[in-house]
Amino acid sequence: MPSWGIGADLVMVKRDELPPAGAYQLVIFDNADVAGVLGYHYLTIEGLPLGKVFMDRSQGDFLTRGLSHEILEMLADPDINTFKRHGTDWYMVEICDPVNAWWYLTPNGTIVSDFVTPEWFEWWTGSAPFSYLQAARSPGHLAFGGYIPIVRDGSYMTLQASAEGRPDHPALGAALSGPEPRVGGRREMRKRILSGQELTRSTGA
């Protein structure tokens, strides 16, 4: 992922084998442990990134899109503690969510997720491209089908793209209050960070 200055070597590990020491882990499960979720990532008790992707046979080959989504976001924010501030809102650095519905084919025909570039978080000063497929047309633009989790006034919210997929700032989309964060989950950990209970790599704008 040259635009983010990061990359990874992928190694397949069989069910009865242990992953290399210090490796990020992404595990495929038959059934979801969270209703309605196809994948997510958080940290192990050792503080290493751990992603989960759940088989949804109705999606067919789209499993690889979910896998790439989690891999890319684990690489961009492995400690799940990076925010970008815009005004009084704190945007979580989830780089595939703003272009969640967008994907492309690699040269070998594999379906992979689109992702936004660092310039997407630079708001009105960033320069194109703002996502790999340029589905995001300006800083902070949520492409059709996209969303971004934020913390506003201490409350977790998800900003959704407008129904027409207009190239608008996400604040013009619908702000939906999310459920209370699960203890030990990503959102609960991020709320502790913003409240000053943990170290943070947040940056202002």
JOMO-V343277 format. One record per residue. N is the residue number from 1. RES is the residue in three letters. PHI is phi in whole degrees, 0 to 359 (* if undefined). OMEGA is omega in radians with two decimals (NA if undefined). D_CENTER is the distance of its C-alpha to the mean C-alpha in Angstrom with 1 decimal. Layout:
N/RES/PHI/OMEGA/D_CENTER
N/RES/PHI/OMEGA/D_CENTER
This chain:
1/MET/*/-3.02/14.4
2/PRO/303/-3.09/17.2
3/SER/297/3.10/15.7
4/TRP/260/3.12/13.7
5/GLY/69/-3.12/16.8
6/ILE/223/3.09/15.3
7/GLY/201/-3.12/16.0
8/ALA/203/2.96/16.7
9/ASP/261/-3.11/19.6
10/LEU/264/-3.14/18.9
11/VAL/231/3.08/21.5
12/MET/280/3.13/22.3
13/VAL/237/-3.13/23.7
14/LYS/288/-3.07/25.9
15/ARG/305/-3.07/26.0
16/ASP/265/3.13/29.0
17/GLU/247/3.07/27.9
18/LEU/265/3.09/26.2
19/PRO/289/3.08/23.3
20/PRO/301/3.14/24.3
21/ALA/301/3.11/24.5
22/GLY/78/-3.09/21.6
23/ALA/280/2.92/19.3
24/TYR/289/-3.10/15.6
25/GLN/239/3.03/15.8
26/LEU/228/-2.99/14.1
27/VAL/247/3.10/16.5
28/ILE/261/3.14/17.4
29/PHE/244/3.09/19.2
30/ASP/287/-3.04/21.6
31/ASN/233/-3.13/20.8
32/ALA/286/3.04/18.0
33/ASP/260/3.03/18.5
34/VAL/227/-3.07/16.7
35/ALA/301/3.05/18.2
36/GLY/76/-3.10/16.4
37/VAL/249/3.14/13.2
38/LEU/263/3.12/12.7
39/GLY/179/3.04/10.3
40/TYR/196/3.10/8.3
41/HIS/219/3.10/8.6
42/TYR/204/-3.08/10.9
43/LEU/243/3.02/14.0
44/THR/283/3.12/17.4
45/ILE/293/3.06/20.6
46/GLU/274/3.14/21.2
47/GLY/85/3.11/18.0
48/LEU/263/3.13/16.5
49/PRO/297/3.08/12.9
50/LEU/224/3.10/13.2
51/GLY/251/3.06/11.2
52/LYS/233/3.06/12.8
53/VAL/232/-3.03/13.2
54/PHE/248/3.14/16.0
55/MET/293/2.99/18.7
56/ASP/233/-3.00/19.3
57/ARG/296/3.08/22.4
58/SER/289/-3.12/22.5
59/GLN/271/-3.14/19.6
60/GLY/61/-3.07/21.7
61/ASP/290/-3.12/20.2
62/PHE/288/3.04/16.8
63/LEU/304/-3.11/16.0
64/THR/293/3.07/15.2
65/ARG/292/3.08/12.6
66/GLY/295/3.10/10.8
67/LEU/298/-3.11/11.7
68/SER/293/3.10/10.5
69/HIS/304/-3.10/7.0
70/GLU/290/3.12/6.9
71/ILE/299/-3.10/9.2
72/LEU/298/-3.11/7.6
73/GLU/288/3.06/4.7
74/MET/294/3.13/7.8
75/LEU/288/-3.07/9.9
76/ALA/289/-3.12/8.5
77/ASP/216/-3.03/8.5
78/PRO/298/-3.13/10.6
79/ASP/270/-3.13/12.4
80/ILE/52/-3.11/9.6
81/ASN/222/-3.10/12.1
82/THR/256/3.10/11.3
83/PHE/236/2.92/11.8
84/LYS/235/-3.10/13.3
85/ARG/267/3.02/16.3
86/HIS/226/-3.03/17.8
87/GLY/65/3.12/21.1
88/THR/260/-3.13/20.9
89/ASP/264/3.09/17.2
90/TRP/245/-3.08/14.5
91/TYR/266/3.10/11.1
92/MET/283/-3.10/8.1
93/VAL/279/3.03/6.6
94/GLU/247/-2.85/2.9
95/ILE/277/3.10/4.7
96/CYS/261/-3.08/4.8
97/ASP/300/-3.10/5.1
98/PRO/296/3.13/8.3
99/VAL/234/-2.96/9.8
100/ASN/303/-3.07/8.8
101/ALA/274/-3.01/12.6
102/TRP/255/-3.12/13.3
103/TRP/208/3.12/14.2
104/TYR/213/3.13/17.1
105/LEU/260/3.02/19.6
106/THR/284/3.13/20.2
107/PRO/305/3.12/23.9
108/ASN/267/3.04/24.4
109/GLY/86/3.13/23.1
110/THR/273/3.11/19.8
111/ILE/279/3.13/17.2
112/VAL/227/-3.05/13.8
113/SER/282/2.93/10.7
114/ASP/288/3.11/10.9
115/PHE/207/3.11/8.7
116/VAL/274/3.11/9.7
117/THR/268/3.08/12.1
118/PRO/302/-3.13/12.9
119/GLU/296/3.12/15.5
120/TRP/300/-3.10/13.2
121/PHE/271/-3.12/13.1
122/GLU/270/3.07/16.9
123/TRP/55/-2.96/17.8
124/TRP/272/-3.12/21.4
125/THR/250/-3.09/22.2
126/GLY/288/3.11/19.6
127/SER/239/-3.08/21.1
128/ALA/296/0.01/20.0
129/PRO/278/-3.11/18.2
130/PHE/259/2.96/15.0
131/SER/210/-3.06/13.2
132/TYR/303/3.14/14.5
133/LEU/270/-3.08/16.3
134/GLN/62/3.02/17.0
135/ALA/291/3.01/15.8
136/ALA/277/-2.94/14.7
137/ARG/262/-3.12/18.2
138/SER/198/3.09/18.1
139/PRO/303/3.11/16.3
140/GLY/78/-3.13/14.2
141/HIS/286/3.02/15.0
142/LEU/267/3.10/13.0
143/ALA/294/-3.14/14.2
144/PHE/308/-3.10/15.9
145/GLY/87/-3.08/13.8
146/GLY/267/3.13/10.8
147/TYR/199/3.08/9.7
148/ILE/210/3.08/8.2
149/PRO/282/3.10/8.9
150/ILE/223/2.95/11.8
151/VAL/243/-3.14/14.9
152/ARG/232/-3.14/18.1
153/ASP/53/3.10/21.5
154/GLY/80/-3.11/20.2
155/SER/249/3.08/18.7
156/TYR/283/3.11/15.2
157/MET/220/2.99/14.5
158/THR/238/3.07/12.3
159/LEU/273/-3.11/13.4
160/GLN/257/3.03/14.0
161/ALA/294/3.06/15.3
162/SER/295/-3.08/19.1
163/ALA/300/-3.12/20.8
164/GLU/274/-3.10/22.3
165/GLY/66/-3.11/19.1
166/ARG/295/3.09/21.0
167/PRO/282/-3.09/19.8
168/ASP/259/2.97/19.9
169/HIS/298/-3.05/18.3
170/PRO/300/3.12/15.8
171/ALA/297/3.11/18.3
172/LEU/277/3.05/20.5
173/GLY/277/-3.11/18.4
174/ALA/274/3.07/18.8
175/ALA/263/-3.06/17.6
176/LEU/252/3.10/17.4
177/SER/291/3.14/18.0
178/GLY/269/3.07/16.0
179/PRO/293/3.10/17.9
180/GLU/300/-3.10/18.9
181/PRO/299/3.08/16.4
182/ARG/289/3.14/17.4
183/VAL/300/-3.10/19.3
184/GLY/90/-3.14/17.6
185/GLY/273/-3.08/14.2
186/ARG/298/-3.06/11.0
187/ARG/292/3.12/12.1
188/GLU/295/3.13/15.7
189/MET/293/-3.13/15.1
190/ARG/292/3.09/13.4
191/LYS/294/3.07/16.4
192/ARG/296/3.12/18.8
193/ILE/298/-3.10/17.5
194/LEU/293/3.12/18.1
195/SER/276/3.08/21.4
196/GLY/86/-3.12/22.5
197/GLN/276/3.14/22.8
198/GLU/222/3.04/20.7
199/LEU/295/-3.08/20.3
200/THR/219/3.01/17.5
201/ARG/250/-3.12/16.2
202/SER/293/3.10/15.8
203/THR/230/-3.12/17.2
204/GLY/262/3.11/19.1
205/ALA/217/NA/19.9
